[in-house]
Amino acid sequence: MHGEFKVSGGKLVVVDLEVRDDRIAQVVVSGDFFLEPDEALDDITAALDGIPASASLAQLEHAVAAATREATLVGFDARSVAFAVLRALGRSTGWGDLDVELLDTGPQHPAMQMALDEVIARQVGAGVRPPTLRVWEWASNAVIIGSFQSLSNEVDLEAAARHHTTVVRRISGGGAMFVEPGNTITYSLYVPTSLVEGMSFAESSAFLDAWVIRALRELGVDASYVPLNDIASPAGKIGGAAQKRLASKVVLHHVTMSYDMDAAAMTDILRIGREKLSDKGHVSAGKRVDPIRSQTGLSRAAVVEAMIGHFERSYGLTRVDLDEPTREEAASLATAKYADPAWTARIP
């Protein structure tokens, strides 16, 4: 049984093992990492040998950490070894284990966008659709509030109406996002939870968006991930992520980034409280966000194609169009749920 884990910004950890009587055996740990002293590799192997195959990530990490307390690990750590073990056991997957589809759903209005997210996530969880990447095209302005946000605390509804902006509520947590057609890049990933097995929300968000960080850097943007869920550069925030883990063992992970923006409209519509900004070092939402256009000089279409191209080179992609049954199911859900004022104002 073979498992690999590439440390973000670090080295590759490889674990080969067998399972005998429900316990780990014949462990071989290898990789392009650095480790001193050499004997510490034998200590790692001994620490893993005999551990129950059902051991949690935390238990595996603890065993390796205890065995390497006096060693120097460079380019990897105990947690990365534990992830490689889980992958060898088949309890965790990597990008290379997935056949991802790029689903083109065309320009859609806000309620339909929310419904598509839920329907596609359900399909991936049910196994009737493979892991999927979707880059949204917006047909109209929107403010998307998080599942647990207060509508009245976050949005000035009169201002939203003045700016012809529809307010919708998504099923994931996180903060409010202002989007405009042509000025926003939004994407969703629908992947099995095994891809982020053992990861915290912050760890999984950074892991799932690592490809975007790399793509932006290729375009000249000094992008980085800022916990808990922001993509940023020295010039300012670029975008934010939100995530929902469904009972069907699928992760819905979506990100909205500003390609360009109408800062005046955004600050008119969104109620950005002083408490929220108190640790940001800024006094307005407009000053917190720095669009991709100003940092690349590229068209939105060129940025999106560069992102997709990087994902395809990294993990592979099969391009497909939206099928009619999915469109019909999403349209029905959009009307019944996401366009219903009762859902939008479920937390007034």
Disulfide bonds with the S-S distance in Angstrom:
none
